[in-house]
Amino acid sequence: MAPRAKLPHETRIVADSTDRVAWLRARSQGITATDAAKLATRTSVKSAAWEKLHGAPRSFGGSRYTDHGREREPVIAAWAAREHGMLHSSLLYHAASDRRHLATPDGLRVTDRGVLELCEIKTTSKPWRAVPRNYLRQVWWQQYVLGAERTLIVWEQHEDFVPVGAEPECRWVDRDDDQIAILVQLADELLEAIRPTQAHVQEARAYYRPSVLA
C-alpha cells in the first residue's frame, strides 16, 4: 500500500519542541501564537517588539503557574484525546504565506472529511464565563498558520493548584478570517519593528570583520 499523501500543514514543519533548543531558536525567528495573543492594537505592537528584543519581564509567581500548567497539560491532553480524538502535537509549523508566521498547537485531529481541527490547553485560577480575548487571538493565529477550521480550547480551573472539577471544560472556537487579517497585519508590523536597521547591520559587520594582520 502506498503511503498516504502529506496534508498541507505536514509539509510546513519547522521544529519539534522535544528538541527544546532548536524549537526556541526557531520560534525566536518569527511571530508565534504567544506573540499574536498580545497583539490587540498598534500600541501593543511596540510593547511586543520590546519583549521580542529584550525578553519579557518575570511576573511575580509566574513560574509557579507555568510549572503547574506544564504538569497538568499531559493529563488534560489525555482527556482531550480520549473524549475528542485530539492527538498531542509538539511540532512548530509555519504559515503557507510567510515562513516567519509560526505556531505550535497543543493538539490536532483530521476529520473524516479531511478538515483540520486544533486543540489548545489552558489552566486557570479563575472561572471563565467566556474564553479570554488574548486566548482567542492565540487560537485564531494557530488556525491561520495551520489552515484549521476550528479549535477545541480546553481549560482546567484550579484553586491553590488543585483542580476544581472532575473534568476539564471545553468550547469550540470557529475560524474568524476578519480577526486573522487584523492579526496578520499587526504581526507584520511587529516583524518590521524588530527588523535590524541598516545601521545596525553595518555596525555588526564592522564589529565582526577580521582585523588586518600586522
N, C-alpha and C positions, 0 to 999 in steps of 0.2 A: 504494500500500500504506500502510495506516495505521501510524503509529509504534507500537512496542510499548509496553505499559503499563510504568510505572516499577515496579521492585521496591521492597519496603518500605524497605530501607536507603537507596535512592537518593532518597527523599523527606526524608531526615533529614541532609542535608549542611549543615555549619556553615561550613567554611572550607577553603581549599586551601593546602597548605604551600608551593606555589610563590610565594604571597604571604606571605612569612615573618612580616612584621609583623602582619598580620591573623590569621594562624594562631596565633602566640604569644599574641596578645591574647585570642583565643577560648579557647585552652587554659587561660589563667590564670583564666577564669571558672568552671571546673568541675574535676571529678576525671577525670584521664586514665588510660590504661593504665599509664603510667610511675608515676603516683601509686599506683595499685592494686597494683603489683608490690611496694610497700613495706609494704602493709597485712597483716601476718602476725597481729598481735594488737592488743588495745586499747591496749597500751603503745606500739606503733608508730604509732598514730594521733597521739599527742602529738608525736613527732619529725617526722612527716609534716606536721603543722599548722605547726610551727616553720619547716620548709623552705618551705612554701607562702607563709608570711607574710614570711620574711626571706631566702629564697634558700638553695639548697644550698651548703655549703662546697665549695670546689675540692679535689679529691683529688690527691695527687702523681702526676704522669704521666697524669692523666686525659685531658687534651686530646689527647695523642698517640694514645691508644687510641681516643678518639672520632673523631679525624681518620682513622685507619686504617679504622674501621668505615664511615665515610661514603664513603671512597674505594672500598671493596670492595663496598658494597651494590649498586651498579648491575650489577656483574659477577655477583654471587650471584643477583640478581633475574633477570638474563638466563637463568641456568641454570634457575631455578625456572619461568620462562616456557616455556623450551624443553622441559624434562622433565615438567612437571606442569601446564602451561597456566595458570599464575598470572599475572594481569595486574597490573602495577605500580599502586599506589594512592598518591596524595598528599593524599587528602581526609580531613578531620576530620568524624566523624559524631557525632550524639547519640543516646542510647537512646530508645526509644519511650516509656518510662515516666518519664523525667526528663531534661530538656534539659541538665542540669549534668553528666550522666554521658557522658564523651566518649572517643573512640578514633580513632586513625589507623593502620590496619593497613598493613603494607608491601606486601601484595598480596592479591588475591582472585580467585575464579572462581565461576561459577554452573554447576552440573552440568546434564546433560540433563533431570534430574528436577526442576530448579528449586531445588536445595539450594545455599545459600550456604556457601562454604568459604574460609578465610582463609590467609594466609601471613605468617610473621614471620621476619625475618632477623637473625642474630647472628654476631658474630666473637668468638673466644675464644683466649686464650693457653694454655688448659689443655684436656686431653681430657675429654669428657663421658661418664660411664657412664650418666647419666640426665639429663633436662632439669632444670636448677636450679629450685628451688621458686619463686623470685621471678619467673622467666620463665613458669612455669605460671600464676601469678596474673595476669600481664600478658595472657597468651593467653586465659584464661577471661574476663577483663574485656572484651576485644575481642569475644569470641563473644557475650557478653551484650548489648553495645551494638549490634552489627550484626545480631544474631539468627542467628549462624552455628552450624553443627552440629559442625564440627571445624576444626582449624588444622594446616597443614603448617609445622612450625618447622624452619628450615634454618640450619645453622651451619657456619662455616669456621674451623678451627683454624689458628693461625699461630705461628711461632717467630721472635722478633725482627721481627715484622711481615711475615714472608714466609710465604705459605700453605704448609701442610704436605702436604696431599693434592692429588691431581689434580682432585678434585671435592669440593664441599661434602657434608656428611652431612645427613640429614633424618629426621624422625619425625612421624607424625600424633599429634595430641593431641585427644581427643574432648571434647566439651562436658560439663561437670560442674555440674549445676544446684545441687547442695548447696554446692559451693565458691563458686559465683556468688552464692548467697544470703548467704553469710558476707561476701563482698567488698562486696556492695551495702550491707549493714548497717554495715560499718566505713567505707565511703565516705560514707554519710550522717552518721555520727558525725564524720568529718573535716570535712564541709561545715558542720556545726553549730559545730565548734571554730574555724573560720576566719571564721564569720559575724560581721560587725561588731555589737558590742553597742549597745544603745540609747544608752548614754552616749557611745560613740564617734561615733555618728551625730549626736547633738545637738552634740557638740564640733565636728565637721566643719562642720555647718550654721552654727554661730556664727562659725567662722573665715572662711567664705566669704560671710557676709552682708554686703552692701554697707554702707558706712559712711554716716551721715547727713551730707548736705552742709551746710556752715556758711552 
